[in-house]
Amino acid sequence: MPGHFEPLPGGGAAVALDDVEISIIRSLAVQLLELIGPGPAEDASADPLAGLFAEGPSEPPTDPVLRRLFPDAYTDPEREPDTAAEAAEREEYSAEFRRYTENDLRAGKRENALAVIRTLDAPASAAADEGVAVLKLSPDESRQWLSALNDLRLAIGARLEITGEDDTDPLYHLPDHDPRKPMVLAYLWLGGLQETLVTTLLP
């Protein structure tokens, strides 16, 4: 089990993490929360219908990580618009889509990151044997972890300017003194965790 997820009887997944690994994941999840930003204000309307139609931003984020986490809709990276009118139409549709979906997307990503932190901080996790804790996740927690791990890798990938498989090859050969090395190692390690969790959750 060390370093990878395994299925639990009845659903869910388990993983053994040492103190350093727990600290890394927790720190990254906290940073992700800070980047996504706070939830709705406490004095926001409790009317669920009003909340349903609450408008979010229409412009894409300026931060490259947030742009990766909340990309524009109605775009095709493999095809540029044929005309200025088509480009304007895409931009309009993307703005409308963002205005009515980004708040919910942010809330979902925020809740997934919080679920990871709550799991890591749970008393059962703290009761580690020789510095290794076994985290046992319910099916719902497992899905939240999977989404959060994906968001963390997207965030790190944006900071490393990874846009495709070709961008990762040079990163594998970075010298130890390169300041990007810790981020690359975290990116690869989280990818391994994510892959084993995906396998675990497959029917």
Buried (B, 14 or more C-beta within 10 A) or exposed (E): EEEBBBBBEEEBBBBBBBEEBBEBBBEBBBBBBEBBEEBEEEEEEEEEEEEEEBEBEBEBBEEEBBEBBBBBEBEEEEEEBEEEEEEEEBBEBBBEBBBBEBBEBBEBBBEBBBBBBEBBEEEEBEEBEEEBBBBBBBEEBBBBBBBBBBBBBBBBBBBBEBEEEEEBEEBEEBEEEEEBEEBBEBBBBBBEBBEBBEEBBEE
